[in-house]
Amino acid sequence: MMLVHCQPMAQSNCTQVIQFSLVGFTEEPVTQGNLFLLFLLTYLVTIVGNLGIIILIRASPHLHSPMYYFLGNLAFVDLCSSTIITPKMLVDLMSEKKSIAYAGCVAQVFLFQLSGITECFLLASMAYDRYVAICHPLLYPLVMSPKCCFQLVTGSYLMGLTNGVGQTISMSTLSFCSSSTIDLFFCDISPLISLSTSDTTLSHIILTTAASLFGVSSSLVILLSYVAIILTILSINSAEGKRKAFSTCTSHLTTVSIFYGASFFMYLFPSSHSSRGADKWAVVLYTVVTPMLNPLIYSLRNKEEVKGALIKCRRRLFNHRQLR
């Protein structure tokens, strides 16, 4: 188990921290039981929904398009990000002692930051896909080629990996001598920086740089894509044409609004207030609810395509059984 070493000058007065305590939501047993059932149901729906989307996309040639290729990767990231947080949270809701080892905290920071930025760039890639489809439909098959889609997805994972490594390095420079209590239900870099008793200058630089390079750049791609999309839609003469063009973006726009709305609310507030009271539920929306909603949003909005793919897969499975 790893130890957090303090600065040499404060070594004599420093108690080394080998684990952190998580505050969680409440100490009321009944409320904890209700929250356990609620979050367990949410997690089960998340697993079934995202795994179902991944399997359906892989099994149905009808869904082998750039949009569903990105959606399959988004479902995978949502599945991973939810699994990083929710199982540990469920265990803590049923435990008196809510703690996490330092090594486990490092792992949560790394994986959570990796998945968060990966999702940002996947959403940016999906926005670019919609931009090309609506603004340059004749060039769409050429621009959004399998090679281009693969490069966009690979780049998203690499950006997430870079952010995860950077935030892990940031955490490794922090010392925790006076307190080990995190006022949240998982380890995140922002409350850890606030909790640290060492010089946090480097950590703030890494956090600010990551937010500027990754968060702002991906948000800018989405914003510029939708500005171009809206201008193109407004130039369409027929109302039916405008409706059809805009309908292809509504699922992605809904997902982006929920994801960025929750993440901005989570990270733009001061660290001393962002995880208390009602604000803590914004963190729940970002980490637990959003991964569950994404497959539902796309399935309901594109229900004809998804329903058609399900019917074809069921027929194929039935015919396979008949042949056996």
Sequence and secondary structure as in RCSB ss.txt:
>XXXX:A:sequence
MMLVHCQPMAQSNCTQVIQFSLVGFTEEPVTQGNLFLLFLLTYLVTIVGNLGIIILIRASPHLHSPMYYFLGNLA
FVDLCSSTIITPKMLVDLMSEKKSIAYAGCVAQVFLFQLSGITECFLLASMAYDRYVAICHPLLYPLVMSPKCCF
QLVTGSYLMGLTNGVGQTISMSTLSFCSSSTIDLFFCDISPLISLSTSDTTLSHIILTTAASLFGVSSSLVILLS
YVAIILTILSINSAEGKRKAFSTCTSHLTTVSIFYGASFFMYLFPSSHSSRGADKWAVVLYTVVTPMLNPLIYSL
RNKEEVKGALIKCRRRLFNHRQLR
>XXXX:A:secstr
   B   GGGGGG   BSEEEE  S   HHHHHHHHHHHHHHHHHHHHHHHHHHHHHHH GGG SHHHHHHHHHH
HHHHHHHHHHHHHHHHHHT S  EEEHHHHHHHHHHHHHHHHHHHHHHHHHHHHHHHHHH GGGHHHHT HHHHH
HHHHHHHHHHHHHHHHHHHHHHT    S  EESSSS  HHHHHHH  S  HHHHHHHHHHIIIIIIHHHHHHHHH
HHHHHHHHHT  SHHHHHHHHHTTHHHHHHHHHHHHHHHHHHSS TTTTTSTTHHHHHHIIIIIHHHHHHHHHHH
HTHHHHHHHHHHHHHHHHHHHHH 
